Amino acid sequence: MSGESAFVVAGAVVEALANGLLRVELANGHRLLGHVARRQAGLVARVRVGAVVTVKLSPGDLSHGHVVLNEQNL
């Protein structure tokens, strides 16, 4: 996924799953599965339901995305 062509949207965490996966709901009601980078894997344990995160989506597959965690919002 190239950084230039990715959509960047905000969403709320609905569910924290195993292995750094998060189920995120966007403002339009769309739910997707997001993964966290290894360098932020330690922060996944602190993520709470309702936390606002940034999601980078590829134009080719809108059902999966890369989640960027902000320590301020956890």
N, C-alpha and C positions, 0 to 999 in steps of 0.2 A: 504494500500500500504506500504509494508516494505521498509525501506530505503536502505537495502542491495540489493534488486533486482530491484530497480528503475533505469531507464535510465535517465541520466542528460544531457540535451541538451540546447543550446542557441537558442533563437528565437527573432523575432521582433514583437512588438505589431502592429496589423493591425486595431483593433477596441476595444474601451473600452465600455463594456456593463454595465447594471445595476447590483447591488448586488455583486460587487467585481468580476465580470466575465470579462475576456479578451479574445479576439480572437487573437491568436498568429500564425505567419507563421515561420516555420523552414527553415533552409538553403536549404533543398531539395524540398521546395515548398509545403510541407504538412501543412495544416491549422488545428488547433485544438482549442478547447475551454478550457481555463484554469481558475482555481479559485485561489483566494488569501486567505491566512490564516487571521483569525480575527485580529490578532495582527498587521497585515500590511494593514488592510482595510482602514485606514486613508490615506495611500499613493496612493490608487487607483485614487483619484481625481487629483493627480499630474501627472499621467502617460500620456504620449503623444504618438501619433502614431509614430512609428519608434523607440521607446525606446527598447533597448536590455534587455531582461530578461532571467532568467534561468528557465527551465521547467523540473519538475520531472515527468516522464511517467512510468506508470505501464506496465509491459510486456503483461498483459492480455487485456488492452484497450488503444490503442494508439490514441484515438480520444479525450481524456480528460486528463488533467494534473494539477499538483500543480505548481503555478507560484511563484517564489521567486523574490521579487523586491529588487533591489540594489539602495539605495538612490543616489549614484553617477551618475547613468545612467538615472535618471528621468529628 
